[in-house]
């Protein structure tokens, strides 16, 4: 499928989706979000894909939602059209791991998109922010909710109320990103992480993603019970037998996703 606002590539079991609106710093408009959702759906359904990377340009991962697209919308337009909901719902339905590789600006919707991924690797130039307050609105796809769960109330309030940006060092220190790397190494680091994931049992990988995400939705006791039951359930797989045998035999496991 030909895309206009993204570049979609599959290589060696990794799907890489590059946001590609350079003139708008990859601002998220209807077309980009629709194409992103479609590409993610394709990646989810492609049996060759075992991990997904979403990235942007060196200057901007995504500098926010497209203000020009939104400026003249009314409440009825946004509410009845359920602005951004179908696309973000599609992102959250993806069961395969998604890595955000962030360089430059990840602001507003761009920060929210990065947070919808399973973890973030960023370059030293990355800047995260929720500056919707400067536009007279509030974050609409997770900037008050996911950000608070990731960095805590104080920092989330600070960023949402003042519109200030968080640099890469602070983002790592606060738990927003998993690691910071030099800009020239960003995609290499993301690809290496994706390849490591692709080598694992896809069954256990999907279980891990589901279990970690559940930790944000349920009490600790329920989360621990779910984790334990999934641990027990994986003993029914061939991959558990292969993985433990390979460990004891001091060889690389050959997982078959069974």
C-alpha positions as protocol buffer text, in pm:
chain_id: "A"
residue {
  index: 1
  type: UNK
  ca { x: 0 y: 0 z: 0 }
}
residue {
  index: 2
  type: UNK
  ca { x: 125 y: 350 z: -89 }
}
residue {
  index: 3
  type: UNK
  ca { x: 127 y: 605 z: 191 }
}
residue {
  index: 4
  type: UNK
  ca { x: 153 y: 983 z: 163 }
}
residue {
  index: 5
  type: UNK
  ca { x: 243 y: 1090 z: 516 }
}
residue {
  index: 6
  type: UNK
  ca { x: 441 y: 794 z: 648 }
}
residue {
  index: 7
  type: UNK
  ca { x: 710 y: 557 z: 523 }
}
residue {
  index: 8
  type: UNK
  ca { x: 640 y: 191 z: 598 }
}
residue {
  index: 9
  type: UNK
  ca { x: 916 y: -70 z: 575 }
}
residue {
  index: 10
  type: UNK
  ca { x: 946 y: -431 z: 689 }
}
residue {
  index: 11
  type: UNK
  ca { x: 1290 y: -586 z: 718 }
}
residue {
  index: 12
  type: UNK
  ca { x: 1420 y: -882 z: 916 }
}
residue {
  index: 13
  type: UNK
  ca { x: 1097 y: -919 z: 1119 }
}
residue {
  index: 14
  type: UNK
  ca { x: 1084 y: -551 z: 1218 }
}
residue {
  index: 15
  type: UNK
  ca { x: 832 y: -303 z: 1079 }
}
residue {
  index: 16
  type: UNK
  ca { x: 956 y: 57 z: 1081 }
}
residue {
  index: 17
  type: UNK
  ca { x: 701 y: 335 z: 1046 }
}
residue {
  index: 18
  type: UNK
  ca { x: 853 y: 678 z: 981 }
}
residue {
  index: 19
  type: UNK
  ca { x: 631 y: 983 z: 1018 }
}
residue {
  index: 20
  type: UNK
  ca { x: 689 y: 1187 z: 704 }
}
residue {
  index: 21
  type: UNK
  ca { x: 543 y: 1539 z: 702 }
}
residue {
  index: 22
  type: UNK
  ca { x: 873 y: 1730 z: 709 }
}
residue {
  index: 23
  type: UNK
  ca { x: 721 y: 2068 z: 622 }
}
residue {
  index: 24
  type: UNK
  ca { x: 495 y: 2044 z: 928 }
}
residue {
  index: 25
  type: UNK
  ca { x: 747 y: 1885 z: 1169 }
}
residue {
  index: 26
  type: UNK
  ca { x: 539 y: 1567 z: 1141 }
}
residue {
  index: 27
  type: UNK
  ca { x: 234 y: 1731 z: 1298 }
}
residue {
  index: 28
  type: UNK
  ca { x: -46 y: 1478 z: 1336 }
}
residue {
  index: 29
  type: UNK
  ca { x: -334 y: 1545 z: 1099 }
}
residue {
  index: 30
  type: UNK
  ca { x: -627 y: 1325 z: 996 }
}
residue {
  index: 31
  type: UNK
  ca { x: -439 y: 1170 z: 704 }
}
residue {
  index: 32
  type: UNK
  ca { x: -125 y: 1086 z: 900 }
}
residue {
  index: 33
  type: UNK
  ca { x: -322 y: 934 z: 1186 }
}
residue {
  index: 34
  type: UNK
  ca { x: -533 y: 731 z: 945 }
}
residue {
  index: 35
  type: UNK
  ca { x: -226 y: 604 z: 761 }
}
residue {
  index: 36
  type: UNK
  ca { x: -45 y: 530 z: 1087 }
}
residue {
  index: 37
  type: UNK
  ca { x: -341 y: 325 z: 1210 }
}
residue {
  index: 38
  type: UNK
  ca { x: -355 y: 137 z: 879 }
}
residue {
  index: 39
  type: UNK
  ca { x: 19 y: 65 z: 884 }
}
residue {
  index: 40
  type: UNK
  ca { x: -2 y: -63 z: 1240 }
}
residue {
  index: 41
  type: UNK
  ca { x: -295 y: -285 z: 1146 }
}
residue {
  index: 42
  type: UNK
  ca { x: -91 y: -423 z: 855 }
}
residue {
  index: 43
  type: UNK
  ca { x: 206 y: -485 z: 1086 }
}
residue {
  index: 44
  type: UNK
  ca { x: -14 y: -661 z: 1339 }
}
residue {
  index: 45
  type: UNK
  ca { x: -158 y: -890 z: 1072 }
}
residue {
  index: 46
  type: UNK
  ca { x: 177 y: -959 z: 901 }
}
residue {
  index: 47
  type: UNK
  ca { x: 312 y: -1288 z: 1038 }
}
residue {
  index: 48
  type: UNK
  ca { x: 666 y: -1187 z: 943 }
}
residue {
  index: 49
  type: UNK
  ca { x: 657 y: -880 z: 1173 }
}
residue {
  index: 50
  type: UNK
  ca { x: 759 y: -947 z: 1532 }
}
residue {
  index: 51
  type: UNK
  ca { x: 831 y: -594 z: 1653 }
}
residue {
  index: 52
  type: UNK
  ca { x: 743 y: -240 z: 1539 }
}
residue {
  index: 53
  type: UNK
  ca { x: 937 y: 89 z: 1552 }
}
residue {
  index: 54
  type: UNK
  ca { x: 770 y: 429 z: 1514 }
}
residue {
  index: 55
  type: UNK
  ca { x: 1005 y: 720 z: 1446 }
}
residue {
  index: 56
  type: UNK
  ca { x: 1017 y: 1063 z: 1287 }
}
residue {
  index: 57
  type: UNK
  ca { x: 1297 y: 1288 z: 1165 }
}
residue {
  index: 58
  type: UNK
  ca { x: 1610 y: 1413 z: 1334 }
}
residue {
  index: 59
  type: UNK
  ca { x: 1436 y: 1746 z: 1398 }
}
residue {
  index: 60
  type: UNK
  ca { x: 1099 y: 1618 z: 1514 }
}
residue {
  index: 61
  type: UNK
  ca { x: 934 y: 1294 z: 1611 }
}
residue {
  index: 62
  type: UNK
  ca { x: 606 y: 1485 z: 1594 }
}
residue {
  index: 63
  type: UNK
  ca { x: 562 y: 1846 z: 1699 }
}
residue {
  index: 64
  type: UNK
  ca { x: 200 y: 1798 z: 1805 }
}
residue {
  index: 65
  type: UNK
  ca { x: -142 y: 1768 z: 1649 }
}
residue {
  index: 66
  type: UNK
  ca { x: -191 y: 1983 z: 1339 }
}
residue {
  index: 67
  type: UNK
  ca { x: -328 y: 2315 z: 1468 }
}
residue {
  index: 68
  type: UNK
  ca { x: -429 y: 2429 z: 1119 }
}
residue {
  index: 69
  type: UNK
  ca { x: -648 y: 2120 z: 1087 }
}
residue {
  index: 70
  type: UNK
  ca { x: -813 y: 2178 z: 1426 }
}
residue {
  index: 71
  type: UNK
  ca { x: -845 y: 2557 z: 1441 }
}
residue {
  index: 72
  type: UNK
  ca { x: -1193 y: 2594 z: 1292 }
}
residue {
  index: 73
  type: UNK
  ca { x: -1350 y: 2285 z: 1445 }
}
residue {
  index: 74
  type: UNK
  ca { x: -1640 y: 2335 z: 1685 }
}
residue {
  index: 75
  type: UNK
  ca { x: -1723 y: 2126 z: 1988 }
}
residue {
  index: 76
  type: UNK
  ca { x: -1980 y: 1941 z: 1782 }
}
residue {
  index: 77
  type: UNK
  ca { x: -1723 y: 1872 z: 1510 }
}
residue {
  index: 78
  type: UNK
  ca { x: -1469 y: 1734 z: 1757 }
}
residue {
  index: 79
  type: UNK
  ca { x: -1721 y: 1546 z: 1969 }
}
residue {
  index: 80
  type: UNK
  ca { x: -1942 y: 1396 z: 1700 }
}
residue {
  index: 81
  type: UNK
  ca { x: -1638 y: 1308 z: 1488 }
}
residue {
  index: 82
  type: UNK
  ca { x: -1466 y: 1166 z: 1799 }
}
residue {
  index: 83
  type: UNK
  ca { x: -1143 y: 1341 z: 1700 }
}
residue {
  index: 84
  type: UNK
  ca { x: -839 y: 1105 z: 1712 }
}
residue {
  index: 85
  type: UNK
  ca { x: -1028 y: 826 z: 1891 }
}
residue {
  index: 86
  type: UNK
  ca { x: -1055 y: 560 z: 1614 }
}
residue {
  index: 87
  type: UNK
  ca { x: -686 y: 592 z: 1529 }
}
residue {
  index: 88
  type: UNK
  ca { x: -559 y: 583 z: 1886 }
}
residue {
  index: 89
  type: UNK
  ca { x: -788 y: 288 z: 1962 }
}
residue {
  index: 90
  type: UNK
  ca { x: -624 y: 104 z: 1672 }
}
residue {
  index: 91
  type: UNK
  ca { x: -278 y: 178 z: 1812 }
}
residue {
  index: 92
  type: UNK
  ca { x: -378 y: 36 z: 2149 }
}
residue {
  index: 93
  type: UNK
  ca { x: -513 y: -281 z: 1986 }
}
residue {
  index: 94
  type: UNK
  ca { x: -170 y: -375 z: 1852 }
}
residue {
  index: 95
  type: UNK
  ca { x: -43 y: -677 z: 2046 }
}
residue {
  index: 96
  type: UNK
  ca { x: 311 y: -673 z: 1910 }
}
residue {
  index: 97
  type: UNK
  ca { x: 570 y: -458 z: 2091 }
}
residue {
  index: 98
  type: UNK
  ca { x: 606 y: -101 z: 1964 }
}
residue {
  index: 99
  type: UNK
  ca { x: 922 y: 103 z: 2024 }
}
residue {
  index: 100
  type: UNK
  ca { x: 919 y: 481 z: 1984 }
}
residue {
  index: 101
  type: UNK
  ca { x: 1252 y: 613 z: 1853 }
}
residue {
  index: 102
  type: UNK
  ca { x: 1239 y: 984 z: 1933 }
}
residue {
  index: 103
  type: UNK
  ca { x: 1466 y: 1262 z: 1816 }
}
residue {
  index: 104
  type: UNK
  ca { x: 1390 y: 1633 z: 1840 }
}
residue {
  index: 105
  type: UNK
  ca { x: 1043 y: 1755 z: 1931 }
}
residue {
  index: 106
  type: UNK
  ca { x: 782 y: 1519 z: 2073 }
}
residue {
  index: 107
  type: UNK
  ca { x: 519 y: 1769 z: 2178 }
}
residue {
  index: 108
  type: UNK
  ca { x: 147 y: 1750 z: 2244 }
}
residue {
  index: 109
  type: UNK
  ca { x: 12 y: 1470 z: 2030 }
}
residue {
  index: 110
  type: UNK
  ca { x: 368 y: 1369 z: 1947 }
}
residue {
  index: 111
  type: UNK
  ca { x: 450 y: 1313 z: 2314 }
}
residue {
  index: 112
  type: UNK
  ca { x: 120 y: 1129 z: 2354 }
}
residue {
  index: 113
  type: UNK
  ca { x: 192 y: 906 z: 2054 }
}
residue {
  index: 114
  type: UNK
  ca { x: 534 y: 819 z: 2197 }
}
residue {
  index: 115
  type: UNK
  ca { x: 372 y: 731 z: 2530 }
}
residue {
  index: 116
  type: UNK
  ca { x: 127 y: 498 z: 2354 }
}
residue {
  index: 117
  type: UNK
  ca { x: 426 y: 291 z: 2243 }
}
residue {
  index: 118
  type: UNK
  ca { x: 560 y: 24 z: 2476 }
}
residue {
  index: 119
  type: UNK
  ca { x: 884 y: 205 z: 2549 }
}
residue {
  index: 120
  type: UNK
  ca { x: 1075 y: 506 z: 2425 }
}
residue {
  index: 121
  type: UNK
  ca { x: 1438 y: 528 z: 2316 }
}
residue {
  index: 122
  type: UNK
  ca { x: 1540 y: 887 z: 2250 }
}
residue {
  index: 123
  type: UNK
  ca { x: 1835 y: 1085 z: 2126 }
}
residue {
  index: 124
  type: UNK
  ca { x: 2008 y: 1357 z: 2325 }
}
residue {
  index: 125
  type: UNK
  ca { x: 1816 y: 1621 z: 2126 }
}
residue {
  index: 126
  type: UNK
  ca { x: 1472 y: 1496 z: 2229 }
}
residue {
  index: 127
  type: UNK
  ca { x: 1229 y: 1738 z: 2390 }
}
residue {
  index: 128
  type: UNK
  ca { x: 897 y: 1624 z: 2535 }
}
residue {
  index: 129
  type: UNK
  ca { x: 606 y: 1847 z: 2626 }
}
residue {
  index: 130
  type: UNK
  ca { x: 230 y: 1895 z: 2659 }
}
residue {
  index: 131
  type: UNK
  ca { x: 190 y: 2260 z: 2560 }
}
residue {
  index: 132
  type: UNK
  ca { x: -184 y: 2244 z: 2480 }
}
residue {
  index: 133
  type: UNK
  ca { x: -248 y: 2503 z: 2753 }
}
residue {
  index: 134
  type: UNK
  ca { x: -83 y: 2760 z: 2524 }
}
residue {
  index: 135
  type: UNK
  ca { x: -362 y: 2694 z: 2271 }
}
residue {
  index: 136
  type: UNK
  ca { x: -642 y: 2725 z: 2523 }
}
residue {
  index: 137
  type: UNK
  ca { x: -712 y: 2351 z: 2530 }
}
residue {
  index: 138
  type: UNK
  ca { x: -605 y: 2038 z: 2717 }
}
residue {
  index: 139
  type: UNK
  ca { x: -421 y: 1727 z: 2602 }
}
residue {
  index: 140
  type: UNK
  ca { x: -661 y: 1491 z: 2429 }
}
residue {
  index: 141
  type: UNK
  ca { x: -489 y: 1155 z: 2379 }
}
residue {
  index: 142
  type: UNK
  ca { x: -317 y: 1082 z: 2707 }
}
residue {
  index: 143
  type: UNK
  ca { x: -114 y: 1386 z: 2807 }
}
residue {
  index: 144
  type: UNK
  ca { x: -285 y: 1422 z: 3145 }
}
residue {
  index: 145
  type: UNK
  ca { x: -333 y: 1050 z: 3205 }
}
residue {
  index: 146
  type: UNK
  ca { x: -42 y: 847 z: 3070 }
}
residue {
  index: 147
  type: UNK
  ca { x: 209 y: 1118 z: 3153 }
}
residue {
  index: 148
  type: UNK
  ca { x: 92 y: 1130 z: 3515 }
}
residue {
  index: 149
  type: UNK
  ca { x: 126 y: 752 z: 3546 }
}
residue {
  index: 150
  type: UNK
  ca { x: 475 y: 764 z: 3396 }
}
residue {
  index: 151
  type: UNK
  ca { x: 635 y: 1066 z: 3566 }
}
residue {
  index: 152
  type: UNK
  ca { x: 407 y: 1139 z: 3863 }
}
residue {
  index: 153
  type: UNK
  ca { x: 159 y: 1412 z: 3947 }
}
residue {
  index: 154
  type: UNK
  ca { x: 401 y: 1698 z: 4014 }
}
residue {
  index: 155
  type: UNK
  ca { x: 589 y: 1681 z: 3685 }
}
residue {
  index: 156
  type: UNK
  ca { x: 272 y: 1611 z: 3487 }
}
residue {
  index: 157
  type: UNK
  ca { x: 103 y: 1914 z: 3642 }
}
residue {
  index: 158
  type: UNK
  ca { x: 411 y: 2125 z: 3576 }
}
residue {
  index: 159
  type: UNK
  ca { x: 430 y: 2028 z: 3209 }
}
residue {
  index: 160
  type: UNK
  ca { x: 57 y: 2053 z: 3140 }
}
residue {
  index: 161
  type: UNK
  ca { x: -1 y: 2377 z: 3333 }
}
residue {
  index: 162
  type: UNK
  ca { x: 307 y: 2569 z: 3218 }
}
residue {
  index: 163
  type: UNK
  ca { x: 366 y: 2407 z: 2880 }
}
residue {
  index: 164
  type: UNK
  ca { x: 738 y: 2365 z: 2956 }
}
residue {
  index: 165
  type: UNK
  ca { x: 946 y: 2105 z: 2773 }
}
residue {
  index: 166
  type: UNK
  ca { x: 1134 y: 1815 z: 2931 }
}
residue {
  index: 167
  type: UNK
  ca { x: 1475 y: 1739 z: 2782 }
}
residue {
  index: 168
  type: UNK
  ca { x: 1615 y: 1391 z: 2725 }
}
residue {
  index: 169
  type: UNK
  ca { x: 1813 y: 1375 z: 3047 }
}
residue {
  index: 170
  type: UNK
  ca { x: 1514 y: 1471 z: 3260 }
}
residue {
  index: 171
  type: UNK
  ca { x: 1290 y: 1236 z: 3062 }
}
residue {
  index: 172
  type: UNK
  ca { x: 1516 y: 942 z: 3140 }
}
residue {
  index: 173
  type: UNK
  ca { x: 1554 y: 1044 z: 3502 }
}
residue {
  index: 174
  type: UNK
  ca { x: 1176 y: 1073 z: 3536 }
}
residue {
  index: 175
  type: UNK
  ca { x: 1102 y: 734 z: 3380 }
}
residue {
  index: 176
  type: UNK
  ca { x: 942 y: 867 z: 3063 }
}
residue {
  index: 177
  type: UNK
  ca { x: 1207 y: 709 z: 2838 }
}
residue {
  index: 178
  type: UNK
  ca { x: 1402 y: 387 z: 2879 }
}
residue {
  index: 179
  type: UNK
  ca { x: 1736 y: 513 z: 2747 }
}
residue {
  index: 180
  type: UNK
  ca { x: 1909 y: 811 z: 2584 }
}
residue {
  index: 181
  type: UNK
  ca { x: 2159 y: 761 z: 2303 }
}
residue {
  index: 182
  type: UNK
  ca { x: 2357 y: 986 z: 2066 }
}
residue {
  index: 183
  type: UNK
  ca { x: 2149 y: 1102 z: 1771 }
}
residue {
  index: 184
  type: UNK
  ca { x: 2355 y: 911 z: 1515 }
}
residue {
  index: 185
  type: UNK
  ca { x: 2299 y: 591 z: 1712 }
}
residue {
  index: 186
  type: UNK
  ca { x: 1924 y: 628 z: 1767 }
}
residue {
  index: 187
  type: UNK
  ca { x: 1793 y: 401 z: 1492 }
}
residue {
  index: 188
  type: UNK
  ca { x: 2075 y: 151 z: 1542 }
}
residue {
  index: 189
  type: UNK
  ca { x: 1981 y: 126 z: 1910 }
}
residue {
  index: 190
  type: UNK
  ca { x: 1611 y: 95 z: 1831 }
}
residue {
  index: 191
  type: UNK
  ca { x: 1677 y: -169 z: 1565 }
}
residue {
  index: 192
  type: UNK
  ca { x: 1900 y: -366 z: 1801 }
}
residue {
  index: 193
  type: UNK
  ca { x: 1630 y: -364 z: 2067 }
}
residue {
  index: 194
  type: UNK
  ca { x: 1367 y: -465 z: 1813 }
}
residue {
  index: 195
  type: UNK
  ca { x: 1585 y: -751 z: 1687 }
}
residue {
  index: 196
  type: UNK
  ca { x: 1635 y: -881 z: 2040 }
}
residue {
  index: 197
  type: UNK
  ca { x: 1259 y: -882 z: 2089 }
}
residue {
  index: 198
  type: UNK
  ca { x: 1206 y: -1049 z: 1751 }
}
residue {
  index: 199
  type: UNK
  ca { x: 1427 y: -1338 z: 1860 }
}
residue {
  index: 200
  type: UNK
  ca { x: 1206 y: -1421 z: 2158 }
}
residue {
  index: 201
  type: UNK
  ca { x: 893 y: -1633 z: 2171 }
}
residue {
  index: 202
  type: UNK
  ca { x: 613 y: -1414 z: 2033 }
}
residue {
  index: 203
  type: UNK
  ca { x: 372 y: -1583 z: 2275 }
}
residue {
  index: 204
  type: UNK
  ca { x: 568 y: -1478 z: 2584 }
}
residue {
  index: 205
  type: UNK
  ca { x: 634 y: -1134 z: 2434 }
}
residue {
  index: 206
  type: UNK
  ca { x: 260 y: -1070 z: 2389 }
}
residue {
  index: 207
  type: UNK
  ca { x: 192 y: -1196 z: 2741 }
}
residue {
  index: 208
  type: UNK
  ca { x: 456 y: -962 z: 2885 }
}
residue {
  index: 209
  type: UNK
  ca { x: 311 y: -662 z: 2702 }
}
residue {
  index: 210
  type: UNK
  ca { x: -38 y: -745 z: 2822 }
}
residue {
  index: 211
  type: UNK
  ca { x: 74 y: -801 z: 3180 }
}
residue {
  index: 212
  type: UNK
  ca { x: 274 y: -477 z: 3209 }
}
residue {
  index: 213
  type: UNK
  ca { x: -11 y: -274 z: 3056 }
}
residue {
  index: 214
  type: UNK
  ca { x: -258 y: -435 z: 3296 }
}
residue {
  index: 215
  type: UNK
  ca { x: -54 y: -306 z: 3589 }
}
residue {
  index: 216
  type: UNK
  ca { x: -185 y: 43 z: 3511 }
}
residue {
  index: 217
  type: UNK
  ca { x: -547 y: -68 z: 3510 }
}
residue {
  index: 218
  type: UNK
  ca { x: -598 y: -293 z: 3814 }
}
residue {
  index: 219
  type: UNK
  ca { x: -501 y: -310 z: 4184 }
}
residue {
  index: 220
  type: UNK
  ca { x: -168 y: -474 z: 4268 }
}
residue {
  index: 221
  type: UNK
  ca { x: -332 y: -792 z: 4399 }
}
residue {
  index: 222
  type: UNK
  ca { x: -524 y: -840 z: 4073 }
}
residue {
  index: 223
  type: UNK
  ca { x: -219 y: -760 z: 3865 }
}
residue {
  index: 224
  type: UNK
  ca { x: -8 y: -1013 z: 4056 }
}
residue {
  index: 225
  type: UNK
  ca { x: -276 y: -1279 z: 4014 }
}
residue {
  index: 226
  type: UNK
  ca { x: -294 y: -1214 z: 3639 }
}
residue {
  index: 227
  type: UNK
  ca { x: 86 y: -1228 z: 3612 }
}
residue {
  index: 228
  type: UNK
  ca { x: 102 y: -1554 z: 3807 }
}
residue {
  index: 229
  type: UNK
  ca { x: -171 y: -1719 z: 3601 }
}
residue {
  index: 230
  type: UNK
  ca { x: -1 y: -1618 z: 3277 }
}
residue {
  index: 231
  type: UNK
  ca { x: 328 y: -1755 z: 3413 }
}
residue {
  index: 232
  type: UNK
  ca { x: 151 y: -2082 z: 3485 }
}
residue {
  index: 233
  type: UNK
  ca { x: -19 y: -2082 z: 3143 }
}
residue {
  index: 234
  type: UNK
  ca { x: 309 y: -2051 z: 2954 }
}
residue {
  index: 235
  type: UNK
  ca { x: 412 y: -2391 z: 3088 }
}
residue {
  index: 236
  type: UNK
  ca { x: 166 y: -2529 z: 2833 }
}
residue {
  index: 237
  type: UNK
  ca { x: 378 y: -2399 z: 2542 }
}
residue {
  index: 238
  type: UNK
  ca { x: 654 y: -2566 z: 2345 }
}
residue {
  index: 239
  type: UNK
  ca { x: 856 y: -2247 z: 2379 }
}
residue {
  index: 240
  type: UNK
  ca { x: 874 y: -2284 z: 2758 }
}
residue {
  index: 241
  type: UNK
  ca { x: 1016 y: -2635 z: 2720 }
}
residue {
  index: 242
  type: UNK
  ca { x: 1261 y: -2522 z: 2451 }
}
residue {
  index: 243
  type: UNK
  ca { x: 1369 y: -2212 z: 2642 }
}
residue {
  index: 244
  type: UNK
  ca { x: 1443 y: -2396 z: 2965 }
}
residue {
  index: 245
  type: UNK
  ca { x: 1613 y: -2685 z: 2785 }
}
residue {
  index: 246
  type: UNK
  ca { x: 1832 y: -2443 z: 2590 }
}
residue {
  index: 247
  type: UNK
  ca { x: 1930 y: -2265 z: 2912 }
}
residue {
  index: 248
  type: UNK
  ca { x: 2036 y: -2590 z: 3079 }
}
residue {
  index: 249
  type: UNK
  ca { x: 2217 y: -2708 z: 2766 }
}
residue {
  index: 250
  type: UNK
  ca { x: 2395 y: -2371 z: 2732 }
}
residue {
  index: 251
  type: UNK
  ca { x: 2274 y: -2304 z: 2377 }
}
residue {
  index: 252
  type: UNK
  ca { x: 2056 y: -2048 z: 2201 }
}
residue {
  index: 253
  type: UNK
  ca { x: 1686 y: -2126 z: 2219 }
}
residue {
  index: 254
  type: UNK
  ca { x: 1503 y: -2190 z: 1892 }
}
residue {
  index: 255
  type: UNK
  ca { x: 1155 y: -2061 z: 1961 }
}
residue {
  index: 256
  type: UNK
  ca { x: 866 y: -2168 z: 1736 }
}
residue {
  index: 257
  type: UNK
  ca { x: 584 y: -1955 z: 1882 }
}
residue {
  index: 258
  type: UNK
  ca { x: 398 y: -2261 z: 2002 }
}
